[in-house]
Amino acid sequence: MTRSLLLIGGGVNGSIVEAVRHPALERVDYVELDPAILELAREYFPDEWRMLQADPRVRVHVTDGRLFVKTTPSAFDVVIVNLPEPQNAQLNRFYTTEFFREVWSRLTPTGVLSFQLRSSEDYISPELAQYLRTIHKSLRAVFPDVTVIPGETVHFFAARHTGILASGAAELLARLRARNLRTSYVSEYFIPFRMMPDRMLDLETQIRPVPSTPTNRDFVPVAYYFDVALWGSQFNQFYRRLFRGLAGIPFGSLLVAAGMLPAALAISGRFVKDRRRRLQVAAGACTAATGFTMIGLEILLLLAFQAVFGYVYQQLAIVIAAFMAGMALGSWLSLRRPATGDMRVLAMIQMLVAAAPLVLLGLFAAMERATGSLVLVASRAVFPGAALVSGLLGGFEFPLASRISFRGTEPSAKTRLGSLYALDLAGSCLAAILFSTWFVPVFGFFRTALLSATVSMVPAITAILLVCGADPEEEAPQPAGAHQRPAR
């Protein structure tokens, strides 16, 4: 008997009105992230809104659905996720094994979870099958009993224990008749058609996980990559081949390439006879690698915070502000240090930049293993603190690289400062594209952090080698200069 319902999203489209028709229902918790949705409902659907406001069984919560599931002490007979499919990392959080496990812990012993995804009435393309298999496998990793109803929209139902879900159309119709409900879209003809045994078996066969099927996780959000690949395959065969090819690249090969590219640049600089020119090449390589790593760290921090804590606008703004404050503080400290031993300090900072993704990896691993309110409390301080330190490293390095790059040059040549900043922006742009569209969803947070560390490690080693052969003249104090990183 369904007495309590948790509805995440989609409550003002008629879902709550249909839900409260069930006579045994005693409580409906409706969670909506965007308060503007509720304002639109109040303005354009006044009759329905007044009915919801007047019904004492309905409780509206304006917060993140994932955060609500984490923090609520209530248990529910039914949880319905009425959200868009995992088109991005923010929505993907509601289709991961971690979220399914959190829902499992909030269900009563006879509780049921339900959600829906786009599909096809007849033909299941390879991209669609891969997409549905991933969600199916992730759901089955938590729930022992899963039923998938085919159609243009596939409906997933999962129960904590076997024997809870209806075994077929006849049993489902009998439950519907027992509640004396008058439905508009679900009829005695509709349910048997949707649940024809041959259609059910065909869909189950096509989306049954295979050994190569990945699991959708908070820190390996592969489902949104498959969703983008599915969307792209509908328009052009090029996108189909592109996404399939990128997903098939082995991580080891990519890791080797990530180290070889900056290594080739560093080695090429060794053939330059002018040592001062070699220092400039090393400073430029460090700047580009740091731009790549810093933006990558910011993306990882934001996505990890979102997965652990929830999509809370104010808290995300604090994380971003902490990163920018760290950059400003780092630049301020770097400009006020004596202009001696710049190359030695640059090598040390670059080593710290290379280590930062690995430290962040450890932070993510600890957050993934920890549970309960402690994680939520710690995340309020840990994530802004990590963002502050990450920004500080990037802000501190740019003035160092500027002094090294333009030491001993004519004053007019210092107008080429824009070239160094261009390297920083090029690394940042490349990281923003690769991290969000490929590295994070396909390889996950941990492997992406290792890639980022590898990219920054080679310039760090190059800088160390140059320090070992530094000339005293190059370590001499230089006039103070305003080589501060421009604002992004």
Beta strands, then each sheet from edge to edge (+ up, - down):
strand 1: 4-8
strand 2: 27-32
strand 3: 58-62
strand 4: 76-81
strand 5: 107-118
strand 6: 145-149
strand 7: 153-159
sheet 1: 3+ 2+ 1+ 4+ 5+ 7- 6+
end
